[in-house]
Amino acid sequence: GTLAYVAILPQYRGRGLGRELHAAGLALLEEAGCRVYRGSTDVRNAPMLRIFEQNGCRRDADQLFLKRPTI
């Protein structure tokens, strides 16, 4: 399972709401029978990386994105 594009408005950040929301999403996935969760974020997104860690997620792999300039 995956949780996609979940965000906390800037004025509500820093209150632990992201961790709680992510944990609630993980619980819903588990209740639905999902046995594997795959989440992703930019490697520079330290707050989300902390949320993943706090909710028991561990780094599995890194993904590389490439682009080609317009010709």
C-alpha positions in Angstrom: 0.0 0.0 0.0 1.0 3.6 -0.3 -0.2 7.0 1.0 0.1 9.7 -1.6 0.3 13.5 -1.4 -0.6 14.1 2.2 0.4 17.5 3.5 0.0 19.7 6.6 -0.6 23.4 6.0 2.4 25.5 7.0 0.5 27.1 9.9 -0.1 23.7 11.5 3.4 22.2 11.0 5.6 21.4 14.0 2.7 20.0 16.2 3.1 16.3 15.5 0.1 16.2 13.1 2.1 14.8 10.2 3.3 11.9 12.3 -0.3 11.2 13.6 -1.8 11.5 10.1 0.8 9.1 8.7 0.3 6.7 11.5 -3.4 6.7 11.0 -2.9 6.1 7.3 -0.6 3.1 8.0 -3.3 1.7 10.4 -5.9 2.0 7.7 -3.7 0.2 5.2 -3.1 -2.6 7.7 -6.8 -2.9 8.4 -7.4 -3.2 4.6 -5.1 -6.1 4.5 -2.0 -4.5 3.1 1.2 -6.2 4.3 3.8 -4.0 2.6 3.9 -0.2 2.7 6.1 1.8 0.4 6.5 5.5 1.1 8.8 8.1 -0.6 9.9 11.7 -0.1 12.7 13.9 -1.3 16.0 13.1 0.5 16.1 16.7 1.6 12.7 16.5 3.3 14.1 16.0 6.8 10.7 16.4 8.5 9.1 13.7 6.5 12.1 11.4 6.9 11.7 11.8 10.7 8.0 11.0 10.4 8.8 7.8 8.5 11.3 6.8 11.1 9.0 7.6 14.1 6.4 5.4 12.5 8.7 2.5 12.1 9.6 2.8 8.4 13.2 2.2 7.4 15.1 3.2 4.3 14.9 0.5 1.6 16.3 2.2 -1.5 17.1 5.4 -3.2 15.4 6.5 -6.5 17.1 8.6 -9.1 15.2 11.0 -11.4 16.7 12.1 -14.7 15.7 14.8 -17.1 16.7 15.7 -20.6 17.0 19.4 -21.5 14.8 20.5 -24.4 16.6 20.3 -27.8 
